[in-house]
Amino acid sequence: MSKSDQTELPNLSHYWVPFTANRQFKAMPRLFKAAKGNYYTSMDGRQVLDGTAGLWCVPAGHAREEIASAVAAQLRTLDYAPAFQSSHPLAFEAATRLAGYMPTGLDRIFFTNSGSESADTALKIALAYHRVTGNPLRNKLIGRERGYHGVNFGGISVGGIAGNRKAFGNALSGVDHIRHPLDIEKNAFTKGVPQDGGIALANEFEQRVMTLHDPSTIAALIVEPMQGSAGVIVPPAGYLKRLREICTKHGILLIFDEVITGFGRLGTKFGADYFDIIPDMLTCAKGLTNGVVPMGAVAVKRDIYDAFMQNSAAGAIELPHGYTYSAIPIACAAAIATQDIFAAEKLEARAADLSTYLESAAHSLKGLPMVKDIRNIGLVAGIEFEAKAGASAFAVYLKSYELGLHVRYTGDIIAISPPLTIEKHEIDRIFNTLADAIKWVASQGEADLDASRYLKNEQSWAMHQQHTI
Ligand SMILES: Cc1ncc(COP(=O)(O)O)c(C=O)c1O
């Protein structure tokens, strides 16, 4: 029996599932056993439309043969080369390809294995840069409320999602946060970029946060061009440009965390291109390898890299940082094959073309029960529900899955971010299914808070498994 024929559940006891309510999940597991194109196959053999490109990470669609064969061939040629003090040609080729894809000037590439590592790497480079250029007192880091920069200590420190921080002690010191730009009262149901309030909000960075700290002590500001994980927060017009101006004026490095917005998600290569801004560093991961091999990267402005080269003692390791798996051969092979697909299929332009279609489809949900706001940009939409202890979005997610659609829920929000290979009829299906799920959940009243009402099939599998092991 091939894995894709499998209907028996595996033993669920040993795997601690990340960012998941494990007891609940193991009582009603949602397992995929295969994927192709824009669809998953669930354990019970159903085709489930992928409304989220995995975890925002499969822009070119699933099971791309070009990537699979590049990775397989690489595994048989050079499986691993030590990442420190030696390397392999594909690492340089992957860096060259990525440098060519980056906004102008961001052409020095440090490879990591994830978005979290990319964020922490960028923060470390910022601190080390100021030290190597003779400004060691520039050592404060500024993030943003509701920002998500992964789960490592640097990332949760500058990140602004309380739930991801509060269990883990004090994190980094010398960190502060600017306000997030979501203003539902003024901007509910805005299509695309909200027009008002951006400059004033950005000015708060200079007026309040800097006044509090003294700008000459701030090393870097890190922001996602569009805040994804905390619920699709689209920045208002002019806001990011103003942040760029303020950072430049005060010698503060601006880091764009483009782990979600990179690789065509907004209809451009990066969010930096969409908003026409060049940050000093740009972090990415996810779509870099179409999600198939863990890999992240930090693209750094050339003069930052040069400062390390010029100001470090001869023979010294200029940046004492790196990972055993930085630029492993299969990740490089996957990244190059992904770049080839983007170049051949012009996926960014495809996303841009589809974005107005997705916008109309998403906003057609306006007026449905529980729907409080709808936001969109590029091939992303967020639907925010009236807060009911976060349960409505979760229930809509479960019901959608039952109806053959995979979406992402986070707090009171459902996020939609399909592969860039999505077809119009599939966009229709995403939002028609969501509408059905929302109506069904609303019709259940308070009962919608009870997760055991959903996914009966999965629940009977899990019970069966408990009886058989
Ligand atoms: C903006 C941003 N930064 C960092 C990360 C963390 O990436 P990873 O899960 O690969 O560590 C994510 C993940 O969603 C993200 O959206």
The ligand as a Gaussian input file, in Angstrom:
#p B3LYP/6-31G(d) Opt

LIG

0 1
 C        6.636000      37.538000       9.015000
 C        7.114000      36.223000       9.546000
 N        8.329000      36.141000      10.090000
 C        8.801000      34.989000      10.559000
 C        8.053000      33.844000      10.507000
 C        8.583000      32.564000      11.082000
 O        8.892000      31.664000      10.087000
 P        9.199000      30.146000      10.462000
 O        7.924000      29.524000      10.918000
 O        9.730000      29.589000       9.167000
 O       10.261000      30.147000      11.517000
 C        6.784000      33.883000       9.938000
 C        5.944000      32.672000       9.859000
 O        4.803000      32.691000       9.500000
 C        6.288000      35.105000       9.466000
 O        5.060000      35.216000       8.953000

